[in-house]
Amino acid sequence: MNYIVGAFKPPCNITITFADGRTRKQVPFKKENGQTVMVPLFQSQENIVGEVSIEPFHGKKVEHNGVKIELLGQIEMYFDRGNFYDFTSLVRELEVPGDIYEKKSYPFEFSTVEMPYESYTGVNVRLRYVLKVTISRNYVSNMVEYQDFMVRNYTPLPSINNSIKMEVGIEDCLHIEFEYSKSKYHLKDVIIGKIYFLLVRIKIKNMELEIRRRESTGSGPNTYVETETLAKFELMDGAPVRGNRHLIFLSFLYIRFGLFFFFFCLYHDYVP
């Protein structure tokens, strides 16, 4: 019985390493099983260079129809697991059909790879970049090994960054004016703004400002929207005085991969 089980075990070990893996910045990456590992961080247009090692187990050989490595950029919807949309797909052939009797190493290089989107893991969708090594075999399933890596792209500061002004309120009861110093923020930026109370005819308990991340996936009737509150700040406790100006000065949270927006919460009671 052990001989039958052993026949279906992989005959070798596959290892994927990056040429600059020891010096390149590493970032945490959460795998599907919930385990968090450290993976290298890249930017678009960088060279991805490394080595694939195939080491047969003692007393075994690897009969194959070729060895290849792929660099894939994939989008996967969680409600349709297993079906990927590949927006980036590059292939390098490493070995022609034959046999492998001892450990062999194959260098690979993907030059100036275009990786337009950042890695993202959300509630309903994930976008990932991965190296995939495939050993093609006859009669038995192919051997496949994956190596994930992360991508973050940086853009220059915008030349135009206008302020934000808006007015909200309840007719004949409350009139508030908001003003933020700019409309585009760096992920380590500071939010500076002002709130003007122009008309107050209701009893206000307190005022809060929230930073939320919104994830939207799908299209049309199959659109799914998930909203997460990242931070909440209390700006005022008690009733304001007409004409008062409240300053906002908040350190922006360093949280990536999402759409951020400010949400103003005002808790009040109507004056009887």
N, C-alpha and C positions, 0 to 999 in steps of 0.2 A: 504493500500500500504506500509506503514511504517513497518508493521509486516512482509511482504514478504522480504523487504530489510534487516531487522534486522536478518532474519533467516540465511543469508549468511555471516554475520559478524563473525569474530573470537570470540569465547566465553571466551577467556582468554588472558593474557599477558605473554609472555615468555622473560625471562632475563637470559643472560649468563655472568657470572663474573669470573675473574681469582683470585685465592687465594692470589697472590702477586701483584695484579693490582695496588695498591697504591704505592708500593715501586719499582716496575720494571720500567725500562726505557721505555718511550713512544716516538714514532716517528710518523711523519705525514704520513697519508695514504689517497690517492685520490680515492674516490668512483666513481662508474660508472656515477652517476649523476653530477659529477664535484665537489661535496662537499669534503672538506678535514677534516679528523678527526684524532685524536691521538689514536694509537693502541699500545699494548705492543710489545716489541722486544724480540725474542728468538734466541737461537743457536741450532744447531743439537745436539742430545743426551740429551737435557734437559727434565725435567719432566714438563708436562703441567697439572696443577691442578686447579680446580675451582668448580663452583656450578651453577646448572640450577634451576631457580625458575619459577614455573607455578602458576599464580594467576588468578582464574576465576573471571570474572566481576560479579558485585553484582546481585544476583538472578539467576545466571547461573551455570550449571555444565558442566564438560568436559567429554564426553563419548569417550573412545579411545580404540584402539587395541594394545596399547603399546607405550612407549616413549623411544627414543634412541638418542645418541649423536655420531656424527662422526667427526673425524679429517681427513681432506682432503688436499692433496697437488695437485694442478690442474694447467694444462697449457691450455690456450684458445687462439686460433687464431682469430683475430678480423674479418677476412673475413668469419669465420665459427662460429659466435657467438652462444652460447648455447650448443655447443658440447665441452666437456671437456675431456682431457686426465688425468686420475687420476694416478699419480705415487706414491702417498702415500694414504692409506685408512685404518683407524682404527675405530672400532665400540665398543661402550659400551651401553648395555641395561640398562635403568634407571628404567623402570616401566613395570609391566605386565599389560595385558588388564584389564580395570576397569573404575571407575568413579572418578573424582576429584571434590570435593565440595568446598574446601578451599585452600589457598595458601600452596604449598608444595615445598620443596627444595631437590635437588638431587645432592650430591657431585659426582665428576668424577675425574679420574686421568689417564693420558696417560704417562707411564714411559719410560724414555730414548728414546724419539721419534727420529727416524732417519729422518732428514730433509736435504737431500744432496745438495739442490739447494737454492740459495738466492731468496727472493721475487723480482719481477721485473715487471715494467709496462713500456712498450715501445710503439712504433708507430704501430706495427702490431701484437703484442703478449703480453700476460701478464702471469706471474707465481705467484700464490697466495697460501697462506695457510689459511684455514678457519675451524671454528667449526660450525657444522650444527646439530641443534636439530630438530627432526621430531616427531610430534604427529600423529600417524596413526588413521584414523577414517573411519567409514562405511558411505556409501551413499554420503558423502561430501568430498571435497578435504582435503588432509592432511595439518596440520599446520606446517610451517617450519620457523625457525629463524636462521640467520647466524651471526657469529662474526669473523671478520677478525683479523689476527695478522701478524706481519712481522718476517722474518728470515734473519739474517746475520751471515755468518760463517767466522771465522778468521783462517788464516793459519800461521805457523811459518815462519820466514825469510828464504829465500832459502840459502842453504849452498854454492851454486855456482851461481854467478851473474856476468857473463862476460860482458865486454864492447861491444859496437856496433860500427863497422866501415863500411862505405860504400862510394862508389865513384859514382858521377853522372856528366853529362855534355853533351855538344854538340861537336861533332867531329871537331877538329881544331879551335873551338871557345871558349869553356868554359870547364874547368876541376875543379871540386870542391870535396873536401874530407870532410866527416862528421865523427865526433867521439863523442859518448855519453859514460859517465862514467860507465853505467850499462844497462842491458837489461830488468830488472824487477824493478818495482817501487811500493812503498807504496802509498796509496791514499792521504797521507799528505807529500809526499816526495818532494824533490827538484831535478829538471832536471839540470844537469851540463854537458856541452859539448863544443866542439870546431868545427869551420868551417874553412877549409883551402882553399884559392883561389890559385890554382896551375897554371891555365892558364886563362887569361881574354882577349878576343879579341872582346867583344861586349860591348855596352853601357848599364849599369845596372842602373835602376832608384832606386829601393829599394828591400829589402829582408825581408820576414816575415816567422814566424814559427807558425803553427796551431796545436792545439790539437783537434782531432776529435773522435767521438764515432760512431762506425759502428754496426748496428743491422742486422743480417742475419737470416731469417726464411724460413722454407720449405726446399725442396730438388729438385734437378734436374731442369726441366723446370719451376717448381713452386717455385723457390727461389726468395725471395723478400729481397732487400738490401736497407736499409735506412742509410744515413750518416748525422751526425749533427756536426757542428763546435762548440765546447765548449768554445774555447778561441783562440785569435789571438794576436801575439806579433810581433812588428816590431824590427828586429835585426840590420838593416842597412839602412841608407838613403843616397843614392848617390853611386858613383862608388868605388869599392875596388881597392887596389893596389896589384899587383902580389906579392905573398908570404905573404900577410897579414893573420893574424890569428884572428878570431872573437870568443870571448867566449860567451857561453850560460849559463845563471844562472836564472832559472825560478822556482817559487814556484808552486808545483803541486796542481791542483784544487782538492778539496774534493768532488768528484762526483762519485757515486757508480753505479753499475749495467750496465756495458757495456764494450765493447772492445775499448780500447784507442790506438791511434797510432799517430805518429808525421807526419805532412805533411809540406814539405818545399815549399814555394812559392817564385819565383824569377821573378821580372818584369823587362823586358829589351827591348831595341831597338837594332836592328842590325846596326852596324856601316856601313854607305854607302861606 
